[in-house]
């Protein structure tokens, strides 16, 4: 998927996939949702999400709702928080090692 937001191009084909999260539902379920965190060659983070009619990515089609997708730019802090929330330890250690300390 490719989109331009505030004059910047975000493209899942040219960015590096960092981590993926899936809610466990099958892709034909209305609740299905999947998110993938990417980083552009210039180091900018973004989230590509897609999901079914009852997900946060649903889109309106007249009086109905259907599945949809979106790209959301993220700050370094937002990307780090997304990785923590989704328990992506390897990616956290690879990209935010300088911000992690032993307990």
N, C-alpha and C positions, 0 to 999 in steps of 0.2 A: 504494500500500500504506500502511496505517496501523497503528500499534501503540503501546502504552503501556509504557514501561520506567521503573521507579522513579518512577512518578507523573507522568511527562512524556510527552506525545503527540508522536509523530514521524509526519508525514504527507507522503508524496511529492507529494500534490496541492497542498499549501499552501506547501511549501518551495521554495527556488530551486535549480534544478539548476546545479551548478558545473562538473562534469567527468564524463566517462564513460570507462570502460575496458572493452575486450572482448578475450577471448583469441584470437579469430580462428576459432573453431569455429562451425559452424552450430548453430542453436537445437535441432535434432533430435539432435545428437551428445551422447553421455553426458558428454563432457569440457567441453561448452560452459559458459562462465562470463562474466557481465557484472556490473560494479559501477558505481554512480553515486554521486558525492559530492553531498550536499545541504547547504544551510544554511537553518535555520528563520528566520522573521521576527524572532525574538529573538536571532539570531546563533549558535545552537547547531549544530554540525556533526553529520552522521550519514551513514553509508554504507548504501545499499540494494544488496544483492547477490542474484543469482539464478543458478542453474546446473543442469546435468544431474546424472544419477545418480552420476557419477564426479568431480563438482566438490566443493569445500568447502562448498557449500550443499545437498548432497543430504540427503534425509530418509529415515528408516527407515519401511517399511510392512510390518510383520511380518518375514518372512524376506527381503524384497526392499528395494532402495533405489530411490528415484526422485528426480526433480528437486525443488528447493525454493528458498526465498528467505528472507531475513532482513534486519533492520535492526539496525545496530550504531552506538550513539552514539560520537562521537569527540571528543577534546580538540582544541584548536587545533594542538598539536604533532603529533598523530596525523594530522590532516587535511593539514597541511603535508608530512609525510613521505609520505603516500599520493600527493599531487600530485607530489612529487619523484620517487618510485619509478616512477610512470607517465608521467613526462615531460610534465606538463601545465603548460608554461612560462607561457602566457597567464594561466591561473588563479592560478598562484603569484604572478606580478607584480601581478595585480589585488587579491589578498587578503592577501599577505604581503610587500608591497614594502618595508616598514620593516625586514624581517629578511633582505633580500638585499643583498649587496655585490658590487662588481666584483672579479674575481680579479686 
